[in-house]
Amino acid sequence: MSTKIQVISEGGVTTPKGFLAGAIYSGIKKKSPGALDLCILYSEVACETAAVFTTNQIKAAPVIVDQDKLNKNRKSRAVVINSGCANACTGVQGINAAVETTLLAAKKLDISPNEVLLASTGVIGTQLPMPNMKRGIERIVVSREGGKELTRAIMTTDTRQKSIAVRVKQGQNEFTIGGTCKGAGMIHPNMATMLGFLTTDASIESDFLDSSLRKAVDVSFNMVSVDGDTSTNDMVVVLANGTAGNAKIDRNSILADSYCHALDLVSTYLAKSIAADGEGATRLIEIRVCGARNLNDARMAARTISNSPLVKTAVHGCDPNWGRIIAAAGRSGAEVVQDKADVYIGDMCLLKEGTPLLFDKKAASDLLKNPEVLLKVDLNLGSATAIAWGCDLSKEYITTLKAQQRK
Amino acid sequence: MSTKIQVISEGGVTTPKGFLAGAIYSGIKKKSPGALDLCILYSEVACETAAVFTTNQIKAAPVIVDQDKLNKNRKSRAVVINSGCANACTGVQGINAAVETTLLAAKKLDISPNEVLLASTGVIGTQLPMPNMKRGIERIVVSREGGKELTRAIMTTDTRQKSIAVRVKQGQNEFTIGGTCKGAGMIHPNMATMLGFLTTDASIESDFLDSSLRKAVDVSFNMVSVDGDTSTNDMVVVLANGTAGNAKIDRNSILADSYCHALDLVSTYLAKSIAADGEGATRLIEIRVCGARNLNDARMAARTISNSPLVKTAVHGCDPNWGRIIAAAGRSGAEVVQDKADVYIGDMCLLKEGTPLLFDKKAASDLLKNPEVLLKVDLNLGSATAIAWGCDLSKEYITTLKAQQRK
């Protein structure tokens, strides 16, 4: 049975059938031309739902409310998302505001409050302005065309809109996965909130929806961030509404592999967009680690290199300073044997089995000027590999964060 | 028995009796007015010696050579230190260069090569220029006045000289501890090499010298850095030559407490100097965590806050954004209970038991303008406390690292 995978680059969360979205400016964010700060993602029918949340012990009110809801019932039909206020560290008042938001949205959409999920991003410690939320929710109009508006409404320090869809045709079956996210890859990318919303019109069995999401997040969003090092609001949620009409996909299904492949494509595209949109970043850096003793080692080494400010500034300055790369691997916790490791910029080998090679510095520096920079480390200890993404570190990072509006 | 502790702010490694030092410009660093790049610390008699080294699996040649030497014999009489070249990732040639350096210094000083330790700081992956090392070592003149020159010679991106001495008088006993270090507190402070040299004319029993050094480093240098997250060259060494004439101090000695106290004073002063000398830093940040369940939790929380680029940029921008502080604690790995934690800037409480307080934003912002900024978190879960130090993060950080000369 032939499988065809089509990337729809202008696609998003409303590309799969049965999903609608809408957004509005409600006055939570500072006003600017075209600003949007409140949006709703809506499905015409109930969706199997799975989500991963921040591991931070300080959790925003929407995270607490969503986790509680999904623990009881893995069905949903809508997600209400606001930017400009994280509703984190807001005490009982914050929880009440989150609950009230679900009631307002349920009334507006004529669904059960149990079918409404929430996500927030913005400043910590500020209460949600409920009059604005109420007026905004009442006025939002959802439509099949609303995906782009939703993508804009969830942005904070993001400079680029991030969305995509992938269509799978396999035999008589056809289904689509769409996605959008917000997040700007920083020094520790995940210290800024990362929100991801994935939709599919495929019919997916509940446990498989959950396990495939976790696997996809592990090789995508978690490789621009560090496990356990997340913001108060981080979440990635997937809604599967089954309107494509395929038989329910579980892990033994003939469609399971192509669903996972398409989900990885969407997630990886979005994760790379976050890294590339680092605050002040001018280049995307892809770090490939191979020859690691095991997968955990490969992941730790790749992520430590991608987070190293010394590596980031060297790339920004086009300095082929491979010492910073191997030193980051050496302190990552991964097993590294000094006289076995190789380091490459692109395909140019700079360090071979721990010994520096003579290399063309001008050519190596030129490789670091590309908009996408590839750094490779071969630990030569085993066969595990991992890929992580980061960005260079420029002065604009400081300017952005220092001047970031508290509202 | 009365104890008097005197801080000698202009003191350094040659303030304790019997220690001499000297430095020279040998052409390893780029030439600049007054540049020094090679120095020797020398004791008139053999010293009990203890050291802590980097935990990075990629170790510089001087670290490998020193560790091997101290494993066999904990006596030394001299340390040869160069800046401008780390002699790290330099393969067999680098080890040979390190061994040759000890031979050259031993010949010059008429001592055994086994009594010579080494330290290097600078660019990774460049070979030590041995003709320069040879000429330099032959020409260095050590003297009682040489401590200041040694402090200058070990600097790389440091903007301030860091040295101090502390004199202890207890009954009939008098001894002195001197110290100097190099290192500039960065985003991850310890990713730049940190070298520390401590000297004392007290007579110290070998195991106590080692255990007291480890304890002092744990509450000082390790609180501006993160365990396991060190450069290829980091080391702190202490030499005790016994010329003060006191009875040998061991852990049961009547002088043990005052020795440890003085050692902590010297180490903490030097560690804070590193944090304050952050690349581009304008302010020293002291983070005090109390009420932690255990010491490890307190240390993790304090260090994570001190390393948070979001906290660093908020302080730089004088933004009392307490959400970034508590979010850093929440992802540190320490146990944090959302509705128990308090956050303070100076003595001003901004978050009480997880609920934001109304506070005077102008006054809070003014507190962040001080050259020394105090941030406090009370986890209200136990009685463990820890203090860490960091610095704010400014644009100059990027400029410095981007433009850093490879030689």
Interface residues (C-beta under 8 A of the other chain):
Chain A: T55 N56 Q57 I58 K59 A86 A88 C89 T90 G91 V123 I124 G125 T126 M186 I187 H188 M191 A192 G228 D229 T230 S231 T232 S308 P309 L310 T313 A314 H316 G317 D319 N321 W322 G323 R324 I326 A327 A328 A329 G330 R331 G333 E335 V336 V337 Q338 D339 A341 L351 G354 T355 P356 L393 S394 K395 Y397 I398 T399 L401 K402 A403 Q404 R406
Chain B: T55 N56 Q57 I58 K59 A86 A88 C89 T90 G91 V123 I124 G125 T126 M186 I187 H188 M191 A192 G228 D229 T230 S231 T232 S308 P309 L310 T313 A314 H316 G317 D319 N321 W322 G323 R324 I326 A327 A328 A329 G330 R331 G333 E335 V336 V337 Q338 D339 A341 L351 G354 T355 P356 L393 S394 K395 Y397 I398 T399 L401 K402 A403 Q404 R406
